């Protein structure tokens, strides 16, 4: 049951979102196995996070959003992911979808939508839809994979390629494909049951389908062509904003695994032994290495997003090197978190394989994070080229 003092925030300036996230941890843990069984987040958990303003931490202050620093966004996500990785992932995608869409919508549209302060967005910024211009807006169709949180969402925000009457892609002046995003209410999108996975089962990352839906101009955004708000957060590179929050999911899961290992090690007496696992050198070394691996990776992410924030706040231009370092740090943190979990699971032996246990779920869930495109290792080569003074050969940087 939620504390009675909770309500949706009016302004992000004085709200401790991390504390609110930590207050929700018991509720998240209570419903974690239910989320796994039904393969999407229970409504009680989604509404609790919405009522506490967590989905809005990256939204504009004008609609009740927090506009908080990336480090604080990561800390919020970490707190939820430490209670359940799939719920942390669900929140992370919701934060990104809400933050990106609400800042790109016409202000009057965003204000109307967020009169209901606990509105939830799901989204997919991969161009799997087609949108054709019509009088007053667009007619859109498409099917988007991996739409985490779609069962709990009031709106879906999906990217489309703009096409002509023959279905051919339209081009911008620079030769790139013209993109836009549609925002459609729950009644106009269909959830396709596709999320049958081992890791992150409870995130509800099913497909969303839209077929021949008219979307008025007021509900069209152009996320990658600039936000309508001028706050520091909205001056950060859009693709970079899709990278750093993945860190919070990975490090939150890893923190839960390390804490669970400490609890286990101080109580477990392994077979053929009279001492607890904590007294074994293998366990001590594993935990020490896991802590140093996790903390150093997390600190690096905080360092690079700090630098990015300072550049945005001063009105400076972002360099290729800055973008590359952020991506490199985020990809490394996802892999480092996986390494930290594996270290303690190996030391825990068969205890880490007990179905439904904390270590078993952490092990399954953490491996999903570096599989996501914005947290994967595929950008390491491109980042390395930038660090050597070469062109990245990648649109990401």
C-alpha positions as CSV (number, residue, x, y, z in Angstrom):
1,X,0.0,0.0,0.0
2,X,1.4,3.5,-0.9
3,X,2.0,6.2,1.7
4,X,-0.9,8.6,1.9
5,X,1.3,11.6,1.2
6,X,2.1,10.6,-2.3
7,X,0.7,12.5,-5.2
8,X,1.9,13.4,-8.7
9,X,4.5,16.2,-8.6
10,X,3.7,19.7,-9.6
11,X,7.4,20.7,-10.0
12,X,10.5,18.7,-10.1
13,X,12.6,21.3,-8.3
14,X,12.3,20.0,-4.7
15,X,11.3,16.4,-5.2
16,X,13.7,13.6,-4.2
17,X,12.8,11.1,-6.9
18,X,15.4,8.6,-5.7
19,X,13.8,8.5,-2.3
20,X,10.4,7.9,-3.9
21,X,11.8,5.1,-5.9
22,X,13.4,3.4,-2.9
23,X,10.0,3.7,-1.0
24,X,8.5,1.6,-3.8
25,X,11.0,-1.2,-3.6
26,X,8.9,-3.4,-1.3
27,X,5.9,-3.1,-3.7
28,X,8.1,-3.9,-6.7
29,X,9.6,-7.0,-5.0
30,X,6.1,-8.2,-3.9
31,X,4.9,-8.2,-7.5
32,X,8.1,-9.4,-9.3
33,X,7.1,-13.0,-9.7
34,X,3.6,-12.0,-10.8
35,X,5.2,-9.9,-13.5
36,X,7.2,-12.9,-14.7
37,X,4.2,-15.1,-14.8
38,X,2.0,-12.7,-16.9
39,X,4.9,-11.3,-18.9
40,X,4.1,-7.7,-18.2
41,X,4.1,-5.4,-15.3
42,X,1.1,-5.6,-12.9
43,X,-1.0,-2.5,-13.1
44,X,-0.6,-1.8,-9.4
45,X,3.2,-1.3,-9.8
46,X,2.9,0.8,-13.0
47,X,0.3,3.1,-11.3
48,X,2.5,3.4,-8.2
49,X,5.4,4.5,-10.3
50,X,3.2,6.9,-12.2
51,X,1.6,8.4,-9.1
52,X,5.1,9.0,-7.7
53,X,6.1,10.9,-10.8
54,X,8.9,8.5,-11.7
55,X,7.9,8.3,-15.4
56,X,8.1,12.1,-15.6
57,X,11.6,12.6,-14.3
58,X,12.9,13.4,-17.8
59,X,9.8,15.4,-18.8
60,X,9.6,19.2,-19.0
61,X,8.9,21.1,-15.8
62,X,6.0,22.9,-17.6
63,X,3.9,19.7,-17.4
64,X,5.1,18.6,-14.0
65,X,8.2,16.8,-15.1
66,X,11.5,16.8,-13.3
67,X,14.1,17.7,-16.0
68,X,16.6,16.1,-13.7
69,X,20.3,15.4,-14.3
70,X,21.1,12.1,-16.1
71,X,22.9,10.9,-13.0
72,X,19.7,11.3,-11.0
73,X,17.7,9.5,-13.7
74,X,20.1,6.6,-13.5
75,X,19.8,6.5,-9.7
76,X,16.0,6.4,-9.9
77,X,16.1,3.5,-12.4
78,X,18.8,1.7,-10.3
79,X,16.6,1.8,-7.2
80,X,13.7,0.1,-9.1
81,X,16.0,-2.3,-11.0
82,X,17.6,-3.3,-7.7
83,X,14.1,-4.5,-6.6
84,X,13.3,-6.2,-9.9
85,X,15.3,-5.9,-13.1
86,X,12.3,-6.2,-15.4
87,X,10.4,-3.4,-13.6
88,X,13.5,-1.3,-13.8
89,X,13.6,-1.8,-17.5
90,X,10.0,-1.0,-17.9
91,X,10.4,2.3,-16.0
92,X,13.6,3.1,-18.0
93,X,11.7,2.8,-21.3
94,X,8.8,4.8,-19.9
95,X,11.1,7.6,-18.7
96,X,12.7,7.8,-22.2
97,X,9.4,7.7,-24.1
98,X,7.8,10.2,-21.8
99,X,10.8,12.5,-21.8
100,X,11.4,12.5,-25.5
101,X,7.8,12.7,-26.6
102,X,6.6,15.3,-24.1
103,X,9.4,17.7,-25.0
104,X,8.8,17.3,-28.7
105,X,5.0,17.7,-28.7
106,X,3.3,21.1,-29.1
107,X,3.2,22.5,-25.6
108,X,-0.6,22.8,-25.6
109,X,-0.9,19.2,-26.5
110,X,1.5,18.0,-23.8
111,X,-0.2,20.2,-21.2
112,X,-3.6,18.7,-22.1
113,X,-2.3,15.1,-22.0
114,X,-0.6,15.6,-18.6
115,X,-3.5,17.2,-16.9
116,X,-3.8,13.6,-15.8
117,X,-0.5,13.6,-14.0
118,X,-0.1,9.8,-13.9
119,X,-0.3,9.4,-17.7
120,X,2.1,6.6,-18.9
121,X,3.8,6.5,-22.3
122,X,5.3,3.5,-24.0
123,X,7.5,4.0,-27.1
124,X,9.7,2.7,-29.8
125,X,12.2,5.1,-31.6
126,X,12.9,2.7,-34.4
127,X,11.3,3.5,-37.7
128,X,9.0,0.5,-38.1
129,X,6.0,2.5,-39.2
130,X,4.9,4.3,-42.4
131,X,3.2,7.7,-42.2
132,X,1.6,9.4,-45.2
133,X,0.5,13.0,-45.0
134,X,-3.3,13.7,-44.9
135,X,-5.3,16.8,-44.3
136,X,-4.6,17.9,-40.8
137,X,-2.1,15.1,-40.0
138,X,-0.9,11.7,-41.1
139,X,-2.3,8.2,-41.7
140,X,0.0,5.7,-40.1
141,X,0.5,1.9,-40.0
142,X,3.3,-0.3,-38.6
143,X,4.3,-2.9,-36.1
144,X,7.0,-2.0,-33.6
145,X,8.9,-4.7,-31.5
146,X,10.1,-4.5,-27.9
147,X,7.6,-1.9,-26.7
148,X,8.2,-2.3,-23.0
149,X,5.3,-1.3,-20.8
150,X,2.7,-1.3,-23.6
151,X,0.1,-3.0,-21.4
152,X,0.2,-0.2,-18.8
153,X,0.5,2.7,-21.3
154,X,-2.1,5.4,-22.0
155,X,-0.3,6.4,-25.2
156,X,2.2,4.8,-27.7
157,X,4.9,6.9,-29.3
158,X,6.3,5.3,-32.4
159,X,8.7,6.4,-35.1
160,X,7.7,6.3,-38.7
161,X,9.2,6.9,-42.1
162,X,7.3,9.5,-44.0
163,X,6.1,8.2,-47.4
164,X,4.3,9.6,-50.4
165,X,1.1,8.3,-52.0
166,X,3.1,5.5,-53.7
167,X,4.6,4.4,-50.4
168,X,8.1,5.7,-51.4
169,X,10.2,7.2,-48.6
170,X,10.5,11.0,-48.6
171,X,13.9,12.5,-48.3
172,X,15.2,15.6,-46.5
173,X,17.5,18.2,-48.1
174,X,20.5,16.4,-46.7
175,X,19.4,13.1,-48.4
176,X,18.4,11.4,-45.2
177,X,15.0,9.6,-44.9
178,X,12.3,11.9,-43.4
179,X,11.1,10.7,-40.0
180,X,8.3,11.5,-37.6
181,X,6.7,10.0,-34.6
182,X,3.1,9.3,-33.9
183,X,1.4,9.5,-30.6
184,X,-1.7,7.3,-30.4
185,X,-4.0,6.6,-27.4
186,X,-4.5,3.1,-26.1
187,X,-7.8,2.5,-28.0
188,X,-5.9,2.9,-31.3
189,X,-3.1,0.5,-30.9
190,X,-3.0,-3.3,-30.7
191,X,-0.7,-5.3,-28.5
192,X,0.7,-8.4,-30.2
193,X,1.8,-11.2,-27.8
194,X,5.4,-11.7,-28.8
195,X,7.4,-11.4,-25.6
196,X,8.4,-15.0,-24.8
197,X,11.8,-14.7,-23.2
198,X,14.1,-16.0,-20.5
199,X,15.4,-12.6,-19.3
200,X,13.3,-9.5,-18.5
201,X,10.1,-11.6,-18.7
202,X,8.1,-9.1,-16.6
203,X,9.0,-6.0,-18.7
204,X,6.1,-6.6,-21.1
205,X,8.2,-5.8,-24.2
206,X,5.6,-7.0,-26.7
207,X,5.0,-5.7,-30.2
208,X,2.6,-2.9,-30.8
209,X,0.6,-2.6,-34.1
210,X,-1.1,0.4,-35.6
211,X,-3.2,0.0,-38.8
212,X,-4.4,2.9,-40.9
213,X,-4.8,5.3,-37.9
214,X,-5.3,9.0,-38.5
215,X,-2.9,11.0,-36.3
216,X,-3.6,14.7,-36.1
217,X,-0.7,17.1,-36.5
218,X,-1.0,18.0,-32.8
219,X,0.1,14.5,-32.0
220,X,3.1,14.3,-34.4
221,X,6.7,14.8,-33.2
222,X,10.1,15.1,-34.8
223,X,12.3,14.0,-31.9
224,X,15.6,13.8,-33.7
225,X,15.2,17.2,-35.3
226,X,15.1,19.1,-31.9
227,X,12.9,19.5,-28.8
228,X,10.6,22.4,-28.3
229,X,12.1,23.1,-24.8
230,X,15.3,24.8,-24.1
231,X,16.2,23.3,-20.7
232,X,19.7,21.7,-20.3
233,X,18.3,18.2,-20.5
234,X,16.7,18.8,-23.8
235,X,19.9,20.1,-25.3
236,X,21.6,16.8,-24.9
237,X,22.0,14.7,-28.0
238,X,18.9,12.6,-28.4
239,X,20.7,9.3,-29.1
240,X,22.9,9.8,-26.1
241,X,19.8,10.2,-24.0
242,X,18.8,6.7,-25.2
243,X,22.1,5.2,-23.9
244,X,22.8,6.4,-20.4
245,X,19.6,5.2,-18.7
246,X,20.3,1.6,-19.7
247,X,23.2,1.9,-17.3
248,X,20.8,2.2,-14.4
249,X,19.0,-1.0,-15.2
250,X,22.3,-2.9,-15.4
251,X,23.9,-1.5,-12.3
252,X,20.7,-1.8,-10.3
253,X,20.4,-5.5,-11.2
254,X,24.1,-6.0,-10.4
255,X,23.7,-4.2,-7.0
256,X,20.8,-6.6,-6.1
257,X,22.9,-9.6,-7.0
258,X,25.9,-8.5,-4.9
259,X,23.7,-7.7,-1.9
260,X,22.0,-11.1,-2.3
261,X,25.3,-12.8,-2.4
262,X,26.5,-11.2,0.8
263,X,23.3,-12.3,2.5
264,X,23.7,-15.8,1.2
265,X,27.4,-16.1,1.9
266,X,27.1,-15.1,5.6
267,X,24.5,-17.8,6.1
268,X,25.4,-20.7,3.8
269,X,27.6,-23.5,4.9
270,X,28.7,-25.4,1.8
271,X,28.8,-29.1,1.6
272,X,32.0,-30.8,3.1
273,X,32.7,-27.6,5.1
274,X,32.2,-26.4,8.6
275,X,32.6,-22.7,7.7
276,X,30.3,-20.3,6.0
277,X,30.8,-19.4,2.3
278,X,31.8,-15.9,3.5
279,X,34.9,-17.4,5.1
280,X,36.2,-18.9,1.8
281,X,38.8,-17.0,-0.1
282,X,37.0,-17.7,-3.4
283,X,33.9,-15.9,-2.2
284,X,35.9,-13.0,-0.8
285,X,37.9,-12.5,-4.0
286,X,34.7,-12.8,-6.2
287,X,32.8,-10.2,-4.2
288,X,35.8,-7.8,-4.1
289,X,36.3,-8.1,-7.8
290,X,32.6,-7.7,-8.5
291,X,32.3,-4.6,-6.4
292,X,35.4,-2.9,-8.0
293,X,34.1,-3.9,-11.5
294,X,30.6,-2.5,-10.8
295,X,31.6,0.7,-9.0
296,X,34.3,1.7,-11.5
297,X,32.0,1.3,-14.5
298,X,29.2,3.3,-12.8
299,X,31.6,6.1,-11.8
300,X,32.8,6.4,-15.4
301,X,29.3,6.8,-16.7
302,X,28.6,9.5,-14.1
303,X,31.9,11.3,-15.1
304,X,31.0,11.4,-18.9
305,X,27.4,12.5,-18.4
306,X,28.6,15.2,-16.0
307,X,30.8,16.5,-18.8
308,X,28.0,16.3,-21.3
309,X,25.7,18.2,-19.0
310,X,28.2,21.0,-18.4
311,X,28.6,21.4,-22.2
312,X,24.8,21.6,-22.6
313,X,24.4,24.0,-19.7
314,X,27.1,26.4,-21.1
315,X,25.6,26.3,-24.6
316,X,28.6,24.6,-26.1
317,X,28.9,22.2,-29.0
318,X,29.1,18.5,-28.4
319,X,32.2,16.9,-30.0
320,X,32.4,13.4,-31.6
321,X,34.7,12.5,-28.8
322,X,32.2,13.4,-26.1
323,X,29.5,11.3,-27.8
324,X,31.8,8.4,-28.3
325,X,33.0,8.5,-24.7
326,X,29.4,8.4,-23.4
327,X,28.5,5.5,-25.6
328,X,31.7,3.7,-24.7
329,X,31.1,4.2,-21.0
330,X,27.5,3.0,-21.2
331,X,28.3,-0.1,-23.3
332,X,31.1,-0.9,-20.9
333,X,28.9,-0.5,-17.8
334,X,26.3,-2.9,-19.2
335,X,29.0,-5.5,-19.8
336,X,30.7,-4.8,-16.5
337,X,27.5,-5.3,-14.6
338,X,27.0,-8.6,-16.3
339,X,30.6,-9.6,-15.3
340,X,29.9,-8.6,-11.7
341,X,26.8,-10.7,-11.5
342,X,28.6,-13.7,-13.1
343,X,31.4,-13.5,-10.5
344,X,29.1,-13.8,-7.5
345,X,26.8,-16.4,-9.2
346,X,29.8,-18.6,-9.8
347,X,30.9,-18.2,-6.2
348,X,27.4,-19.0,-5.0
349,X,27.5,-22.2,-6.9
350,X,24.2,-24.1,-7.2
351,X,22.4,-21.5,-5.1
352,X,22.4,-19.2,-8.0
353,X,20.4,-21.7,-10.1
354,X,17.3,-21.9,-7.8
355,X,14.4,-20.8,-10.0
356,X,12.8,-17.6,-8.8
357,X,15.7,-16.8,-6.5
358,X,17.2,-13.3,-6.6
359,X,20.5,-14.4,-8.0
360,X,18.9,-16.6,-10.7
361,X,16.6,-13.7,-11.9
362,X,19.5,-11.2,-11.8
363,X,21.6,-13.5,-13.9
364,X,18.9,-13.9,-16.5
365,X,17.9,-10.2,-16.5
366,X,21.3,-8.6,-16.6
367,X,22.3,-10.4,-19.8
368,X,19.5,-8.7,-21.7
369,X,20.9,-5.1,-21.1
370,X,24.0,-5.4,-23.3
371,X,21.8,-7.0,-26.0
372,X,19.9,-3.8,-26.4
373,X,21.3,-1.7,-29.3
374,X,22.1,1.4,-27.3
375,X,23.9,-0.6,-24.6
376,X,25.6,-3.1,-26.9
377,X,29.3,-3.6,-27.6
378,X,28.8,-3.0,-31.4
379,X,29.7,0.7,-31.0
380,X,33.1,0.0,-29.4
381,X,35.0,-0.1,-32.7
382,X,33.4,3.2,-33.9
383,X,34.3,4.8,-30.6
384,X,37.8,3.6,-30.9
385,X,38.1,5.2,-34.3
386,X,37.0,8.5,-32.9
387,X,39.5,8.2,-30.0
388,X,42.2,7.7,-32.7
389,X,41.2,10.8,-34.5
390,X,39.4,9.0,-37.3
391,X,35.8,9.3,-38.6
392,X,33.4,7.0,-36.6
393,X,31.6,5.8,-39.8
394,X,28.5,5.7,-37.6
395,X,25.5,8.1,-37.5
396,X,25.4,7.6,-33.7
397,X,28.3,10.0,-33.1
